[in-house]
Amino acid sequence: MSDTAAVRHDFIPQVVCDRCGEAPVAPDRADYLAKRGMVRYVWSCTACGHQFSTESPAALGPETEQEAVKAFWPSLLVG
């Protein structure tokens, strides 16, 4: 894997439910917010069912993201 396609996983802070304090296993969805260079994560707490979202800086910019997609999933690129 090239350095540009490497993804850092240490940028996501520990997430806990703001209602019950339990830590969800994984987000339900992640949306890239291009204008702000952020990723919005949508979570559902398995303990109490509360849904909430968090935002973190994007680990990859748009150009680097395209390189990563090309390296791992070339069939997904159009054009």
ZAVEXKE-186784 format. One record per atom (N, C-alpha, C): residue in one letter; x, y, z. Coordinates in Angstrom, 1 decimal. Atoms other than C-alpha are relative to their C-alpha. Example, Ala and Ser with C-alpha at 12.3 -4.5 7.8 and 13.67 -1.06 7.14 Angstrom:
2
  aa      c1      c2      c3
   A     0.9    -1.2     0.0
   A    12.3    -4.5     7.8
   A     0.9     1.2     0.0
   S    -0.9    -1.1     0.0
   S    13.7    -1.1     7.1
   S    -0.8     1.1     0.8
***
This chain:
79
  aa      c1      c2      c3
   M     0.9    -1.2     0.0
   M     0.0     0.0     0.0
   M     0.9     1.2     0.0
   S    -0.7    -1.2     0.1
   S     1.3     3.4    -0.9
   S    -0.2     0.9     1.3
   D     0.2    -0.9    -1.2
   D     1.8     6.1     1.8
   D    -1.2     0.9    -0.2
   T     1.1    -0.8     0.3
   T    -0.9     8.2     0.1
   T    -1.3    -0.7     0.2
   A     1.2     0.8    -0.2
   A    -3.4     5.4     0.4
   A    -0.2    -0.5     1.4
   A     0.1     0.5    -1.4
   A    -2.7     4.6     4.0
   A    -1.0     0.8     0.8
   V     1.1    -0.6    -0.8
   V    -5.6     5.4     6.4
   V     0.4     0.0     1.4
   R    -0.3    -0.1    -1.4
   R    -4.9     6.6     9.9
   R    -1.3    -0.3     0.8
   H     1.2     0.3    -0.8
   H    -7.3     5.2    12.5
   H     0.0     0.6     1.4
   D    -0.1    -0.6    -1.3
   D    -6.1     7.2    15.5
   D    -0.6     1.3     0.1
   F     0.6    -1.3     0.0
   F    -8.0    10.3    14.5
   F    -1.4     0.0     0.5
   I     1.4     0.1    -0.4
   I   -11.4     9.0    15.6
   I     0.1    -0.1     1.6
   P     0.0     0.0    -1.5
   P   -11.9     9.9    19.3
   P    -0.9    -1.1     0.6
   Q     0.9     1.0    -0.7
   Q   -13.5     7.4    21.8
   Q    -1.4     0.6     0.0
   V     1.4    -0.4     0.1
   V   -17.2     7.7    21.3
   V    -0.8    -0.7     1.1
   V     0.9     0.6    -1.0
   V   -19.7     7.1    24.1
   V    -1.4     0.7    -0.2
   C     1.4    -0.5     0.0
   C   -23.5     7.5    24.2
   C    -0.2     1.1     1.0
   D     0.1    -1.1    -1.0
   D   -24.4    10.9    25.8
   D    -1.2    -0.3     0.9
   R     1.1     0.3    -0.9
   R   -27.5     9.3    27.4
   R     0.4    -1.1     1.0
   C    -0.3     1.0    -1.0
   C   -26.2     6.1    29.0
   C     1.5    -0.3     0.2
   G    -1.4     0.1    -0.2
   G   -22.4     6.3    28.6
   G     0.6    -1.3    -0.6
   E    -0.5     1.2     0.6
   E   -22.0     3.0    26.7
   E     0.7     0.4    -1.3
   A    -0.8    -0.3     1.2
   A   -19.5     2.9    23.8
   A    -0.6    -0.9    -1.1
   P     0.4     0.8     1.2
   P   -21.0     1.8    20.4
   P     1.2    -0.6    -0.7
   V    -1.1     0.8     0.7
   V   -19.0    -0.7    18.4
   V     0.5     0.7    -1.2
   A    -0.4    -0.6     1.3
   A   -19.1     1.1    15.0
   A    -1.1     0.9    -0.4
   P     1.1    -0.9     0.4
   P   -21.0     4.0    13.4
   P    -0.9    -0.7    -1.0
   D     1.0     0.5     1.0
   D   -24.1     3.2    11.3
   D     0.3     0.6    -1.4
   R    -0.3    -0.6     1.3
   R   -23.0     5.6     8.6
   R     1.1     1.1     0.2
   A    -1.0    -1.0     0.0
   A   -20.2     8.0     7.8
   A    -0.2     0.9    -1.3
   D     0.3    -0.9     1.1
   D   -20.8    11.1     5.5
   D     1.2     0.9    -0.1
   Y    -1.1    -1.0     0.3
   Y   -17.9    13.1     4.0
   Y    -0.6     1.3    -0.3
   L     0.5    -1.4     0.2
   L   -18.6    16.8     4.3
   L     1.1     0.8    -0.7
   A    -1.1    -0.5     0.8
   A   -16.4    18.1     1.5
   A     0.3     1.5     0.3
   K    -0.3    -1.4    -0.2
   K   -16.8    21.8     2.1
   K     0.8     0.3     1.3
   R    -0.6    -0.2    -1.3
   R   -15.7    21.5     5.7
   R     1.2    -0.9     0.3
   G    -1.1     0.9    -0.2
   G   -13.2    18.7     5.3
   G    -0.2    -0.9     1.2
   M     0.4     0.8    -1.2
   M   -15.0    16.7     8.0
   M    -0.7    -1.3    -0.4
   V     0.8     1.2     0.1
   V   -16.6    13.3     8.4
   V    -1.0     0.0     1.1
   R     1.0     0.2    -1.0
   R   -19.9    13.0    10.2
   R    -0.4    -1.4     0.1
   Y     0.3     1.4    -0.3
   Y   -20.5     9.7    11.9
   Y    -1.3     0.0     0.7
   V     1.3     0.2    -0.6
   V   -24.0     8.6    12.8
   V     0.0    -1.3     0.8
   W    -0.1     1.1    -1.0
   W   -24.2     6.2    15.8
   W    -1.4    -0.4     0.5
   S     1.1     0.5    -0.8
   S   -26.9     4.0    17.4
   S     0.5    -0.7     1.2
   C    -0.4     0.7    -1.2
   C   -26.4     2.9    21.0
   C    -0.7    -1.3     0.1
   T     0.7     1.3    -0.1
   T   -27.0    -0.8    21.3
   T    -0.6    -0.2     1.4
   A     0.5     0.2    -1.4
   A   -27.6    -0.4    25.1
   A    -1.4     0.7     0.1
   C     1.3    -0.8    -0.3
   C   -30.4     2.3    25.0
   C    -0.7     0.4    -1.3
   G     0.7    -0.3     1.3
   G   -31.2     2.8    21.3
   G     0.1     1.5    -0.4
   H    -0.1    -1.5     0.4
   H   -30.3     6.6    21.3
   H     0.9     0.1    -1.2
   Q    -0.7    -0.3     1.3
   Q   -29.1     7.9    17.9
   Q     0.6     1.4     0.2
   F    -0.7    -1.2    -0.1
   F   -26.5    10.6    17.8
   F     1.1     0.1    -1.1
   S    -1.1    -0.1     1.0
   S   -23.7    12.0    15.5
   S     1.2     0.7     0.6
   T    -1.3    -0.7    -0.4
   T   -20.1    13.1    15.9
   T     0.6     0.4    -1.3
   E    -0.7    -0.4     1.2
   E   -17.8    14.9    13.5
   E     1.5     0.0     0.4
   S    -1.5     0.1    -0.1
   S   -14.0    14.4    13.0
   S     0.6     0.5    -1.3
   P    -0.7    -0.4     1.2
   P   -11.5    15.9    10.6
   P     0.2    -1.3    -0.9
   A    -0.1     1.1     1.0
   A   -11.3    13.8     7.4
   A     1.5    -0.4     0.0
   A    -1.4     0.5     0.1
   A    -8.1    11.6     7.3
   A     0.5     0.2    -1.4
   L    -0.4    -0.2     1.4
   L    -8.0    11.9     3.5
   L    -0.7     1.1    -0.6
   G     0.5    -1.0     0.8
   G    -8.5    14.8     1.3
   G    -0.6    -0.6    -1.3
   P     0.6     0.5     1.2
   P   -10.5    14.5    -2.0
   P     0.9    -0.7    -0.9
   E    -0.9     0.6     0.9
   E    -7.5    13.8    -4.1
   E     0.6    -1.3     0.5
   T    -0.5     1.3    -0.6
   T    -6.0    11.2    -1.8
   T    -1.1    -1.0     0.1
   E     1.1     1.0     0.0
   E    -9.4     9.6    -1.4
   E    -0.2    -0.6    -1.4
   Q     0.1     0.5     1.4
   Q    -9.6     9.2    -5.2
   Q     1.1    -1.0    -0.2
   E    -1.2     0.9     0.1
   E    -6.1     7.6    -5.1
   E    -0.3    -1.3     0.7
   A     0.3     1.2    -0.8
   A    -7.2     5.2    -2.4
   A    -1.1    -0.9    -0.7
   V     1.1     0.8     0.7
   V   -10.4     4.2    -4.3
   V     0.6    -0.7    -1.2
   K    -0.6     0.6     1.2
   K    -8.4     3.7    -7.5
   K     0.8    -1.2     0.3
   A    -0.9     1.1    -0.3
   A    -5.9     1.4    -5.7
   A    -0.8    -1.2     0.5
   F     0.7     1.1    -0.6
   F    -8.5    -0.7    -3.9
   F    -1.2    -0.5    -0.8
   W     1.3     0.3     0.7
   W   -11.7    -0.5    -6.0
   W    -0.1     0.7    -1.3
   P    -0.1    -0.7     1.2
   P   -10.8     0.5    -9.5
   P    -1.3    -0.1    -0.8
   S     1.3     0.2     0.7
   S   -14.2    -0.8   -10.8
   S    -1.0     1.0     0.4
   L     1.0    -1.0    -0.4
   L   -16.0     1.9    -8.8
   L     0.1     1.3    -0.6
   L    -0.2    -1.3     0.7
   L   -14.5     4.8   -10.7
   L    -0.6     0.1    -1.3
   V     0.7    -0.2     1.3
   V   -16.5     6.2   -13.6
   V     0.8     1.0    -0.8
   G    -0.7    -1.0     0.9
   G   -14.7     7.9   -16.5
   G     1.4     0.0     0.0
***
